[in-house]
């Protein structure tokens, strides 16, 4: 969520940036294989919803 806010990008753009930038992957502590890139941009929305539930609880 921090990267999305910092870069001011959409969910889809964030997924594309994560797929193509190993430094962003390193920052997020994930490894996305080139042959299996993320394709579902809804995962960002799901993470945002889960975080908001934990913050308001």
Biopython code that builds the backbone (N, CA, C, O; Angstrom):
import numpy as np
from Bio.PDB.StructureBuilder import StructureBuilder

atoms = [
    (1, "UNK", "N", (0.825, -1.181, 0.000)),
    (1, "UNK", "CA", (0.000, 0.000, 0.000)),
    (1, "UNK", "C", (0.875, 1.253, 0.000)),
    (1, "UNK", "O", (0.520, 2.275, -0.587)),
    (2, "UNK", "N", (2.007, 1.155, 0.659)),
    (2, "UNK", "CA", (2.909, 2.301, 0.684)),
    (2, "UNK", "C", (3.419, 2.628, -0.724)),
    (2, "UNK", "O", (3.467, 3.797, -1.107)),
    (3, "UNK", "N", (3.796, 1.614, -1.488)),
    (3, "UNK", "CA", (4.286, 1.849, -2.844)),
    (3, "UNK", "C", (3.195, 2.423, -3.732)),
    (3, "UNK", "O", (3.468, 3.292, -4.559)),
    (4, "UNK", "N", (1.971, 1.952, -3.573)),
    (4, "UNK", "CA", (0.857, 2.459, -4.363)),
    (4, "UNK", "C", (0.659, 3.946, -4.091)),
    (4, "UNK", "O", (0.469, 4.733, -5.019)),
    (5, "UNK", "N", (0.705, 4.319, -2.844)),
    (5, "UNK", "CA", (0.550, 5.726, -2.475)),
    (5, "UNK", "C", (1.754, 6.549, -2.932)),
    (5, "UNK", "O", (1.587, 7.655, -3.446)),
    (6, "UNK", "N", (2.944, 6.027, -2.752)),
    (6, "UNK", "CA", (4.158, 6.759, -3.113)),
    (6, "UNK", "C", (4.212, 7.062, -4.608)),
    (6, "UNK", "O", (4.548, 8.173, -5.017)),
    (7, "UNK", "N", (3.877, 6.055, -5.420)),
    (7, "UNK", "CA", (3.940, 6.235, -6.865)),
    (7, "UNK", "C", (2.645, 6.804, -7.446)),
    (7, "UNK", "O", (2.614, 7.184, -8.617)),
    (8, "UNK", "N", (1.586, 6.870, -6.656)),
    (8, "UNK", "CA", (0.315, 7.398, -7.123)),
    (8, "UNK", "C", (-0.234, 6.615, -8.302)),
    (8, "UNK", "O", (-0.691, 7.198, -9.286)),
    (9, "UNK", "N", (-0.190, 5.302, -8.203)),
    (9, "UNK", "CA", (-0.599, 4.473, -9.336)),
    (9, "UNK", "C", (-1.856, 3.666, -9.004)),
    (9, "UNK", "O", (-2.258, 3.551, -7.846)),
    (10, "UNK", "N", (-2.452, 3.121, -10.043)),
    (10, "UNK", "CA", (-3.623, 2.263, -9.884)),
    (10, "UNK", "C", (-3.195, 0.875, -9.413)),
    (10, "UNK", "O", (-2.010, 0.542, -9.398)),
    (11, "UNK", "N", (-4.184, 0.080, -9.032)),
    (11, "UNK", "CA", (-3.897, -1.298, -8.614)),
    (11, "UNK", "C", (-3.220, -2.067, -9.742)),
    (11, "UNK", "O", (-2.232, -2.766, -9.519)),
    (12, "UNK", "N", (-3.754, -1.934, -10.954)),
    (12, "UNK", "CA", (-3.192, -2.648, -12.105)),
    (12, "UNK", "C", (-1.761, -2.202, -12.382)),
    (12, "UNK", "O", (-0.900, -3.031, -12.677)),
    (13, "UNK", "N", (-1.504, -0.917, -12.290)),
    (13, "UNK", "CA", (-0.148, -0.411, -12.540)),
    (13, "UNK", "C", (0.825, -0.919, -11.472)),
    (13, "UNK", "O", (1.977, -1.230, -11.774)),
    (14, "UNK", "N", (0.365, -0.999, -10.240)),
    (14, "UNK", "CA", (1.216, -1.511, -9.163)),
    (14, "UNK", "C", (1.604, -2.963, -9.427)),
    (14, "UNK", "O", (2.760, -3.340, -9.234)),
    (15, "UNK", "N", (0.650, -3.777, -9.865)),
    (15, "UNK", "CA", (0.940, -5.174, -10.184)),
    (15, "UNK", "C", (1.958, -5.258, -11.311)),
    (15, "UNK", "O", (2.886, -6.064, -11.247)),
    (16, "UNK", "N", (1.796, -4.437, -12.342)),
    (16, "UNK", "CA", (2.750, -4.423, -13.453)),
    (16, "UNK", "C", (4.138, -4.007, -12.982)),
    (16, "UNK", "O", (5.140, -4.572, -13.420)),
    (17, "UNK", "N", (4.198, -3.020, -12.091)),
    (17, "UNK", "CA", (5.489, -2.571, -11.569)),
    (17, "UNK", "C", (6.144, -3.670, -10.734)),
    (17, "UNK", "O", (7.353, -3.879, -10.827)),
    (18, "UNK", "N", (5.359, -4.370, -9.925)),
    (18, "UNK", "CA", (5.903, -5.465, -9.121)),
    (18, "UNK", "C", (6.415, -6.606, -10.001)),
    (18, "UNK", "O", (7.458, -7.195, -9.718)),
    (19, "UNK", "N", (5.683, -6.910, -11.059)),
    (19, "UNK", "CA", (6.107, -7.976, -11.970)),
    (19, "UNK", "C", (7.431, -7.645, -12.642)),
    (19, "UNK", "O", (8.236, -8.544, -12.889)),
    (20, "UNK", "N", (7.671, -6.382, -12.941)),
    (20, "UNK", "CA", (8.840, -6.015, -13.728)),
    (20, "UNK", "C", (9.996, -5.400, -12.973)),
    (20, "UNK", "O", (11.012, -5.069, -13.584)),
    (21, "UNK", "N", (9.880, -5.236, -11.667)),
    (21, "UNK", "CA", (10.923, -4.534, -10.924)),
    (21, "UNK", "C", (11.377, -5.374, -9.725)),
    (21, "UNK", "O", (10.656, -5.488, -8.733)),
    (22, "UNK", "N", (12.553, -5.951, -9.821)),
    (22, "UNK", "CA", (13.054, -6.802, -8.735)),
    (22, "UNK", "C", (13.312, -6.010, -7.461)),
    (22, "UNK", "O", (13.254, -6.571, -6.367)),
    (23, "UNK", "N", (13.592, -4.732, -7.581)),
    (23, "UNK", "CA", (13.823, -3.916, -6.386)),
    (23, "UNK", "C", (12.541, -3.726, -5.588)),
    (23, "UNK", "O", (12.565, -3.729, -4.357)),
    (24, "UNK", "N", (11.429, -3.562, -6.283)),
    (24, "UNK", "CA", (10.137, -3.487, -5.586)),
    (24, "UNK", "C", (9.802, -4.819, -4.939)),
    (24, "UNK", "O", (9.279, -4.862, -3.825)),
    (25, "UNK", "N", (10.104, -5.903, -5.635)),
    (25, "UNK", "CA", (9.872, -7.225, -5.066)),
    (25, "UNK", "C", (10.721, -7.409, -3.809)),
    (25, "UNK", "O", (10.242, -7.934, -2.803)),
    (26, "UNK", "N", (11.953, -6.986, -3.867)),
    (26, "UNK", "CA", (12.845, -7.083, -2.717)),
    (26, "UNK", "C", (12.290, -6.265, -1.549)),
    (26, "UNK", "O", (12.290, -6.727, -0.408)),
    (27, "UNK", "N", (11.816, -5.051, -1.837)),
    (27, "UNK", "CA", (11.246, -4.186, -0.812)),
    (27, "UNK", "C", (10.045, -4.851, -0.146)),
    (27, "UNK", "O", (9.868, -4.750, 1.068)),
    (28, "UNK", "N", (9.223, -5.529, -0.942)),
    (28, "UNK", "CA", (8.021, -6.190, -0.430)),
    (28, "UNK", "C", (8.304, -7.594, 0.101)),
    (28, "UNK", "O", (7.398, -8.270, 0.589)),
    (29, "UNK", "N", (9.554, -8.029, 0.006)),
    (29, "UNK", "CA", (9.974, -9.346, 0.475)),
    (29, "UNK", "C", (9.216, -10.466, -0.239)),
    (29, "UNK", "O", (8.749, -11.417, 0.388)),
    (30, "UNK", "N", (9.105, -10.333, -1.562)),
    (30, "UNK", "CA", (8.470, -11.351, -2.379)),
    (30, "UNK", "C", (9.342, -11.647, -3.597)),
    (30, "UNK", "O", (10.186, -10.835, -3.977)),
    (31, "UNK", "N", (9.135, -12.796, -4.196)),
    (31, "UNK", "CA", (9.794, -13.152, -5.446)),
    (31, "UNK", "C", (8.695, -13.571, -6.417)),
    (31, "UNK", "O", (7.948, -14.513, -6.153)),
    (32, "UNK", "N", (8.603, -12.873, -7.530)),
    (32, "UNK", "CA", (7.614, -13.193, -8.550)),
    (32, "UNK", "C", (8.369, -13.749, -9.750)),
    (32, "UNK", "O", (9.075, -13.009, -10.435)),
    (33, "UNK", "N", (8.226, -15.046, -10.011)),
    (33, "UNK", "CA", (8.944, -15.643, -11.139)),
    (33, "UNK", "C", (8.507, -15.026, -12.474)),
    (33, "UNK", "O", (7.336, -14.693, -12.658)),
    (34, "UNK", "N", (9.439, -14.882, -13.380)),
    (34, "UNK", "CA", (9.161, -14.296, -14.693)),
    (34, "UNK", "C", (8.118, -15.133, -15.438)),
    (34, "UNK", "O", (7.264, -14.586, -16.136)),
    (35, "UNK", "N", (8.188, -16.448, -15.290)),
    (35, "UNK", "CA", (7.261, -17.310, -16.018)),
    (35, "UNK", "C", (5.875, -17.382, -15.378)),
    (35, "UNK", "O", (4.950, -17.924, -15.983)),
    (36, "UNK", "N", (5.712, -16.844, -14.161)),
    (36, "UNK", "CA", (4.411, -16.840, -13.482)),
    (36, "UNK", "C", (4.134, -15.469, -12.871)),
    (36, "UNK", "O", (4.076, -15.352, -11.647)),
    (37, "UNK", "N", (3.962, -14.440, -13.678)),
    (37, "UNK", "CA", (3.721, -13.100, -13.129)),
    (37, "UNK", "C", (2.334, -12.997, -12.492)),
    (37, "UNK", "O", (1.439, -13.784, -12.799)),
    (38, "UNK", "N", (2.171, -12.030, -11.615)),
    (38, "UNK", "CA", (0.860, -11.755, -11.039)),
    (38, "UNK", "C", (-0.036, -11.216, -12.144)),
    (38, "UNK", "O", (0.391, -10.381, -12.942)),
    (39, "UNK", "N", (-1.270, -11.687, -12.194)),
    (39, "UNK", "CA", (-2.191, -11.191, -13.213)),
    (39, "UNK", "C", (-3.470, -10.632, -12.602)),
    (39, "UNK", "O", (-4.204, -9.912, -13.278)),
    (40, "UNK", "N", (-3.752, -10.944, -11.349)),
    (40, "UNK", "CA", (-4.975, -10.513, -10.692)),
    (40, "UNK", "C", (-4.717, -9.232, -9.901)),
    (40, "UNK", "O", (-4.118, -9.275, -8.826)),
    (41, "UNK", "N", (-5.162, -8.108, -10.425)),
    (41, "UNK", "CA", (-4.934, -6.843, -9.721)),
    (41, "UNK", "C", (-5.880, -6.676, -8.536)),
    (41, "UNK", "O", (-5.713, -5.750, -7.743)),
    (42, "UNK", "N", (-6.862, -7.551, -8.404)),
    (42, "UNK", "CA", (-7.797, -7.462, -7.278)),
    (42, "UNK", "C", (-7.126, -7.817, -5.959)),
    (42, "UNK", "O", (-7.670, -7.529, -4.893)),
    (43, "UNK", "N", (-5.962, -8.435, -6.015)),
    (43, "UNK", "CA", (-5.255, -8.796, -4.783)),
    (43, "UNK", "C", (-4.899, -7.540, -3.976)),
    (43, "UNK", "O", (-4.883, -7.579, -2.745)),
    (44, "UNK", "N", (-4.619, -6.448, -4.655)),
    (44, "UNK", "CA", (-4.285, -5.199, -3.969)),
    (44, "UNK", "C", (-5.494, -4.701, -3.188)),
    (44, "UNK", "O", (-5.356, -4.255, -2.049)),
    (45, "UNK", "N", (-6.666, -4.772, -3.785)),
    (45, "UNK", "CA", (-7.898, -4.359, -3.121)),
    (45, "UNK", "C", (-8.199, -5.261, -1.923)),
    (45, "UNK", "O", (-8.651, -4.785, -0.882)),
    (46, "UNK", "N", (-7.949, -6.552, -2.073)),
    (46, "UNK", "CA", (-8.182, -7.489, -0.976)),
    (46, "UNK", "C", (-7.259, -7.189, 0.201)),
    (46, "UNK", "O", (-7.686, -7.257, 1.354)),
    (47, "UNK", "N", (-6.016, -6.861, -0.073)),
    (47, "UNK", "CA", (-5.069, -6.507, 0.981)),
    (47, "UNK", "C", (-5.518, -5.229, 1.676)),
    (47, "UNK", "O", (-5.467, -5.129, 2.902)),
    (48, "UNK", "N", (-5.959, -4.251, 0.884)),
    (48, "UNK", "CA", (-6.434, -2.978, 1.447)),
    (48, "UNK", "C", (-7.628, -3.218, 2.365)),
    (48, "UNK", "O", (-7.701, -2.622, 3.439)),
    (49, "UNK", "N", (-8.564, -4.074, 1.967)),
    (49, "UNK", "CA", (-9.735, -4.366, 2.784)),
    (49, "UNK", "C", (-9.338, -5.072, 4.087)),
    (49, "UNK", "O", (-9.877, -4.772, 5.152)),
    (50, "UNK", "N", (-8.404, -6.000, 3.992)),
    (50, "UNK", "CA", (-7.958, -6.717, 5.191)),
    (50, "UNK", "C", (-7.266, -5.778, 6.160)),
    (50, "UNK", "O", (-7.473, -5.866, 7.370)),
    (51, "UNK", "N", (-6.439, -4.872, 5.632)),
    (51, "UNK", "CA", (-5.770, -3.910, 6.502)),
    (51, "UNK", "C", (-6.759, -2.976, 7.180)),
    (51, "UNK", "O", (-6.608, -2.664, 8.362)),
    (52, "UNK", "N", (-7.766, -2.528, 6.444)),
    (52, "UNK", "CA", (-8.734, -1.601, 7.027)),
    (52, "UNK", "C", (-9.537, -2.280, 8.135)),
    (52, "UNK", "O", (-9.886, -1.641, 9.127)),
    (53, "UNK", "N", (-9.832, -3.569, 7.972)),
    (53, "UNK", "CA", (-10.548, -4.304, 9.028)),
    (53, "UNK", "C", (-9.705, -4.389, 10.280)),
    (53, "UNK", "O", (-10.228, -4.256, 11.386)),
    (54, "UNK", "N", (-8.414, -4.608, 10.130)),
    (54, "UNK", "CA", (-7.536, -4.746, 11.300)),
    (54, "UNK", "C", (-7.312, -3.397, 11.988)),
    (54, "UNK", "O", (-7.153, -3.331, 13.206)),
    (55, "UNK", "N", (-7.303, -2.331, 11.197)),
    (55, "UNK", "CA", (-7.088, -1.000, 11.778)),
    (55, "UNK", "C", (-8.309, -0.544, 12.568)),
    (55, "UNK", "O", (-8.173, 0.049, 13.639)),
    (56, "UNK", "N", (-9.498, -0.817, 12.044)),
    (56, "UNK", "CA", (-10.719, -0.359, 12.696)),
    (56, "UNK", "C", (-11.152, -1.261, 13.848)),
    (56, "UNK", "O", (-12.009, -0.873, 14.642)),
    (57, "UNK", "N", (-10.581, -2.439, 13.950)),
    (57, "UNK", "CA", (-10.975, -3.387, 15.016)),
    (57, "UNK", "C", (-10.336, -3.045, 16.332)),
    (57, "UNK", "O", (-10.560, -3.737, 17.325)),
]
sb = StructureBuilder()
sb.init_structure("model")
sb.init_model(0)
sb.init_chain("A")
sb.init_seg("    ")
for serial, (resi, resn, name, xyz) in enumerate(atoms, 1):
    if name == "N":
        sb.init_residue(resn, " ", resi, " ")
    sb.init_atom(name, np.array(xyz, "f"), 0.0, 1.0, " ", f" {name:<3s}", serial, name[0])
structure = sb.get_structure()
